[in-house]
Amino acid sequence: MSKELVFGHQKPDTDAITAAMAFSYFENELGYETEAVALGEPNDETKYALNYFNMEAPRVVKTVANETDKVMLVDHNEPQQSAADIDQVTVTHLVDHHRIANFNTAQPLWITARPYGCVSTIITELFQEKHIEIPANLAGMMMSAIISDTLLLKSPTTTDHDGEALKYLAKVAGVEDYEAYGIEMLKAGTNLAAKSDADIVDGDAKTFELGDAKLRIGQVNTVDLDDVFSRQADLEKTMQQLNDENGYDTFILIATNILNSDSDLLVVGGNTEKVEQAFGKKLGDNHRMNLPGVVSRKKQVVPPLTDVFEG
């Protein structure tokens, strides 16, 4: 029997890659034969963590059915965010912290879904429940994933579980000041000058089918919103091109200042009235709206959009 592949969502962030690595290690300790893979290259933030803890990124795959007939999913469940041929394999395990949507299986499976700020927090608790030790470098990556997903515990998605796991993992990893480390890691992911327009708008984007509409929602972190919007004309052209090529009805880019938790929303395509209704604000002539305190796509952006588009 071929080994099972473990992977997170397309356009992987630090948690998607780390959760695959951690859950693969965990399942191997339980007697499974698995390999962590990724559905895309690591971003600059993830590369910083990998280099810091001297770990290699999982190999990148486009399809999985050509290698195995069984897979384990982490940090996602919606098929449009998964491997292109996910419908051709059996999902045996799922660990997630997102909404469950459009997810169906022909066979029963192991599901662990908890409304935490980070999947790596859930996997930390799985290690603890089974009394399995986490290697120091893997603990460092899992700590990094929590920092990334919760913006150093400042995101509204943060739970007490995330804070407890972060402190535990930092101790295992031998990191005395996780806040100082976290700030440097987050800053590493905000070097926008070296990124293409496509990397900025689509580098951390996910597709959501809400009602009859197909939305693409990207998010980019920065320490200065001007670093993003000084390129707005080119970003809008790229977003419209992606709409045309992929059949998206609306492309939304969330630009988030990680220092003050301030975000601007840039909208290209149709459904602008519904977007305005979702957030109770009007888009300016520049196609933007300011959303102070909004940092979480999962908890602060997708839910109000879902209420309007599916209401």
C-alpha positions as CSV (number, residue, x, y, z in Angstrom):
1,M,0.0,0.0,0.0
2,S,1.4,3.4,-0.9
3,K,2.0,5.9,1.8
4,E,-0.5,8.6,2.6
5,L,0.2,12.2,1.7
6,V,-0.5,14.9,4.2
7,F,-1.0,18.5,3.0
8,G,-2.6,21.9,3.6
9,H,-4.4,24.2,1.2
10,Q,-3.2,25.8,-2.0
11,K,-1.1,29.0,-1.7
12,P,0.2,27.6,1.6
13,D,0.9,29.9,4.5
14,T,3.1,29.0,7.5
15,D,0.4,27.0,9.3
16,A,-0.6,25.0,6.2
17,I,3.0,23.8,5.6
18,T,3.8,23.4,9.3
19,A,0.6,21.5,10.1
20,A,1.3,19.1,7.3
21,M,4.8,18.5,8.7
22,A,3.6,18.1,12.3
23,F,0.6,15.9,11.6
24,S,2.7,13.7,9.3
25,Y,5.2,13.2,12.1
26,F,2.4,12.6,14.6
27,E,0.7,10.0,12.5
28,N,4.0,8.2,11.7
29,E,4.6,8.0,15.5
30,L,1.2,6.2,15.7
31,G,2.2,3.7,13.0
32,Y,1.0,5.2,9.8
33,E,3.3,5.7,6.8
34,T,2.9,9.3,5.6
35,E,4.7,12.1,3.9
36,A,4.1,15.8,4.3
37,V,3.8,17.6,1.0
38,A,2.7,21.1,0.0
39,L,0.4,22.5,-2.7
40,G,2.8,25.4,-3.4
41,E,6.1,27.0,-2.5
42,P,6.6,28.5,1.0
43,N,6.3,32.2,1.3
44,D,9.0,34.5,2.7
45,E,7.6,34.3,6.3
46,T,7.6,30.5,6.2
47,K,11.1,30.4,4.7
48,Y,12.3,32.6,7.6
49,A,11.0,30.0,10.1
50,L,12.3,27.0,8.1
51,N,15.8,28.6,8.0
52,Y,15.7,29.6,11.6
53,F,14.9,26.1,12.8
54,N,17.0,24.4,10.1
55,M,14.2,22.4,8.5
56,E,13.5,21.6,4.9
57,A,10.2,22.5,3.3
58,P,8.0,19.7,2.1
59,R,8.2,18.9,-1.6
60,V,5.6,20.6,-3.8
61,V,2.9,18.5,-5.7
62,K,0.2,19.6,-8.1
63,T,-1.7,16.3,-8.0
64,V,-1.9,13.4,-5.5
65,A,-3.9,10.6,-7.2
66,N,-0.8,9.7,-9.3
67,E,1.1,8.8,-6.0
68,T,-1.5,7.5,-3.6
69,D,-5.1,6.5,-3.1
70,K,-5.4,7.9,0.5
71,V,-4.6,11.4,1.9
72,M,-4.8,13.4,5.1
73,L,-5.9,17.0,5.0
74,V,-4.9,19.8,7.4
75,D,-5.9,23.5,7.5
76,H,-8.6,23.2,4.9
77,N,-11.5,21.1,3.8
78,E,-13.2,22.9,0.9
79,P,-12.3,21.0,-2.3
80,Q,-11.6,24.2,-4.4
81,Q,-8.8,24.9,-1.9
82,S,-7.3,21.4,-2.1
83,A,-5.4,19.3,-4.7
84,A,-6.8,19.4,-8.2
85,D,-7.6,15.7,-8.1
86,I,-8.9,15.5,-4.5
87,D,-12.0,13.8,-5.8
88,Q,-9.9,10.9,-7.0
89,V,-8.5,9.9,-3.6
90,T,-9.9,8.9,-0.2
91,V,-9.5,11.3,2.7
92,T,-8.8,9.3,5.9
93,H,-8.0,12.2,8.3
94,L,-8.9,15.9,8.6
95,V,-7.6,18.4,11.1
96,D,-9.0,21.9,10.6
97,H,-10.1,25.2,12.2
98,H,-12.2,26.6,9.4
99,R,-15.8,26.2,8.5
100,I,-16.8,22.9,7.0
101,A,-18.2,23.5,3.5
102,N,-18.7,21.5,0.4
103,F,-16.9,18.6,2.0
104,N,-18.2,15.1,1.4
105,T,-16.6,11.7,1.6
106,A,-17.6,8.2,0.6
107,Q,-16.0,6.6,3.6
108,P,-16.0,7.4,7.3
109,L,-12.9,9.3,8.5
110,W,-11.1,10.7,11.5
111,I,-12.0,14.4,11.9
112,T,-10.6,16.8,14.5
113,A,-12.1,20.3,14.0
114,R,-11.7,22.9,16.7
115,P,-12.4,26.6,16.5
116,Y,-8.9,27.7,17.5
117,G,-6.7,30.3,16.0
118,C,-4.3,27.8,14.4
119,V,-4.3,24.2,13.3
120,S,-0.9,23.8,14.8
121,T,-2.5,24.5,18.2
122,I,-4.9,21.6,17.6
123,I,-2.0,19.3,16.6
124,T,-0.1,20.3,19.7
125,E,-2.9,19.1,21.8
126,L,-3.0,15.8,19.9
127,F,0.6,15.3,20.7
128,Q,-0.1,16.0,24.4
129,E,-3.1,13.7,24.5
130,K,-1.0,10.8,23.2
131,H,2.0,11.8,25.3
132,I,4.2,12.0,22.2
133,E,7.3,14.3,22.4
134,I,7.6,17.0,19.8
135,P,11.2,17.5,18.4
136,A,12.6,20.9,19.2
137,N,12.8,22.1,15.6
138,L,9.3,21.0,14.8
139,A,8.1,22.7,17.9
140,G,9.7,25.9,16.6
141,M,7.8,25.6,13.4
142,M,4.5,25.0,15.2
143,M,5.2,28.0,17.4
144,S,5.8,30.0,14.2
145,A,2.6,28.9,12.7
146,I,0.6,30.0,15.8
147,I,2.4,33.4,15.7
148,S,1.5,33.7,12.0
149,D,-2.1,32.7,12.2
150,T,-2.9,34.8,15.4
151,L,-0.5,37.7,14.6
152,L,1.3,37.2,17.9
153,L,-2.0,36.4,19.7
154,K,-3.6,39.7,18.7
155,S,-6.1,38.3,16.1
156,P,-9.7,37.9,17.2
157,T,-9.4,34.3,16.2
158,T,-7.0,33.7,19.1
159,T,-8.1,31.4,21.9
160,D,-6.6,30.5,25.3
161,H,-5.6,27.2,23.7
162,D,-3.4,29.1,21.2
163,G,-1.7,31.1,24.0
164,E,-1.0,28.0,26.1
165,A,0.3,26.1,23.1
166,L,2.5,28.9,22.0
167,K,4.2,29.1,25.4
168,Y,4.6,25.4,25.6
169,L,6.1,25.1,22.1
170,A,8.5,28.0,22.7
171,K,9.8,26.2,25.8
172,V,10.2,22.9,23.8
173,A,11.9,24.8,21.0
174,G,14.3,26.6,23.3
175,V,13.1,30.1,22.3
176,E,13.3,32.4,25.3
177,D,11.6,35.5,23.7
178,Y,8.9,34.3,21.3
179,E,7.6,37.8,20.9
180,A,10.9,39.2,19.6
181,Y,11.2,36.2,17.3
182,G,7.7,36.6,16.1
183,I,8.0,40.2,15.2
184,E,11.1,39.4,13.0
185,M,9.3,36.5,11.4
186,L,6.2,38.5,10.6
187,K,8.4,41.3,9.2
188,A,10.2,38.8,7.0
189,G,6.9,38.2,5.2
190,T,6.2,41.9,4.5
191,N,9.0,42.6,2.0
192,L,6.7,43.6,-0.8
193,A,9.3,45.3,-3.0
194,A,10.5,41.9,-4.1
195,K,7.1,40.5,-4.8
196,S,5.2,40.6,-8.1
197,D,1.7,42.1,-8.4
198,A,0.4,38.5,-8.7
199,D,2.3,37.4,-5.5
200,I,0.7,40.3,-3.6
201,V,-2.9,39.7,-4.6
202,D,-2.9,36.0,-5.0
203,G,0.0,34.7,-2.9
204,D,-2.3,34.0,0.0
205,A,-5.6,33.9,-1.7
206,K,-8.5,31.4,-1.3
207,T,-11.6,30.8,-3.3
208,F,-15.0,30.8,-1.7
209,E,-18.3,29.8,-3.3
210,L,-20.9,31.9,-1.6
211,G,-24.4,31.6,-2.9
212,D,-24.2,31.9,-6.7
213,A,-21.0,33.9,-6.5
214,K,-17.4,32.8,-6.7
215,L,-15.2,35.0,-4.6
216,R,-11.4,35.1,-4.5
217,I,-10.1,36.6,-1.2
218,G,-6.5,37.4,-0.8
219,Q,-4.6,38.9,2.1
220,V,-1.2,40.5,2.3
221,N,0.6,41.7,5.5
222,T,2.6,44.9,5.6
223,V,4.1,47.4,8.1
224,D,2.9,50.3,5.9
225,L,-0.3,50.2,3.8
226,D,1.3,52.7,1.4
227,D,3.7,49.9,0.4
228,V,0.7,48.1,-1.1
229,F,-1.4,50.8,-2.5
230,S,1.4,52.8,-4.2
231,R,1.0,49.9,-6.7
232,Q,-2.8,49.9,-6.7
233,A,-3.4,50.5,-10.4
234,D,-1.2,47.5,-11.3
235,L,-2.7,45.4,-8.5
236,E,-6.2,46.1,-9.9
237,K,-5.2,45.1,-13.4
238,T,-3.9,41.8,-12.0
239,M,-7.0,41.1,-10.0
240,Q,-9.2,41.7,-13.0
241,Q,-7.0,39.5,-15.1
242,L,-7.4,36.7,-12.5
243,N,-11.1,37.2,-12.5
244,D,-11.3,36.8,-16.2
245,E,-9.0,33.8,-16.4
246,N,-10.6,31.9,-13.5
247,G,-14.3,32.9,-13.6
248,Y,-14.2,34.8,-10.2
249,D,-17.1,37.2,-9.8
250,T,-15.3,39.3,-7.3
251,F,-11.7,39.6,-6.2
252,I,-11.1,41.1,-2.7
253,L,-7.6,42.0,-1.4
254,I,-7.2,42.6,2.3
255,A,-4.1,44.6,3.1
256,T,-3.3,44.4,6.8
257,N,-0.9,46.5,8.8
258,I,0.5,44.0,11.3
259,L,1.8,46.7,13.6
260,N,-1.6,48.4,14.3
261,S,-4.2,45.8,13.1
262,D,-5.5,48.2,10.5
263,S,-6.8,46.9,7.2
264,D,-7.9,48.3,3.8
265,L,-10.1,46.2,1.5
266,L,-9.6,46.6,-2.2
267,V,-12.5,45.2,-4.4
268,V,-12.4,44.4,-8.1
269,G,-15.3,42.9,-10.1
270,G,-19.0,42.8,-9.4
271,N,-21.1,42.5,-6.2
272,T,-19.7,45.7,-4.8
273,E,-23.1,46.5,-3.2
274,K,-23.1,43.2,-1.4
275,V,-19.5,43.8,-0.2
276,E,-20.6,47.2,1.1
277,Q,-23.6,45.7,2.8
278,A,-21.5,43.0,4.5
279,F,-19.3,45.6,6.2
280,G,-21.7,48.5,6.5
281,K,-19.4,50.8,4.7
282,K,-19.2,52.4,1.2
283,L,-16.3,51.7,-1.1
284,G,-14.6,54.9,-2.1
285,D,-13.9,56.1,-5.6
286,N,-10.6,54.3,-5.2
287,H,-12.5,50.9,-4.7
288,R,-11.3,50.7,-1.2
289,M,-12.7,50.7,2.3
290,N,-10.9,51.0,5.6
291,L,-11.6,48.4,8.3
292,P,-9.8,49.2,11.5
293,G,-9.2,46.2,13.7
294,V,-10.0,43.7,11.0
295,V,-7.1,41.2,10.6
296,S,-8.7,37.8,10.2
297,R,-10.1,36.7,6.8
298,K,-11.6,33.6,8.5
299,K,-13.5,35.3,11.3
300,Q,-14.0,38.9,10.3
301,V,-14.2,38.9,6.5
302,V,-15.7,35.6,5.3
303,P,-18.6,35.4,7.8
304,P,-20.2,38.8,7.0
305,L,-19.8,38.1,3.3
306,T,-21.4,34.7,3.7
307,D,-24.4,36.2,5.6
308,V,-25.0,38.6,2.7
309,F,-24.3,36.4,-0.3
310,E,-26.1,33.4,1.1
311,G,-28.8,35.2,3.1
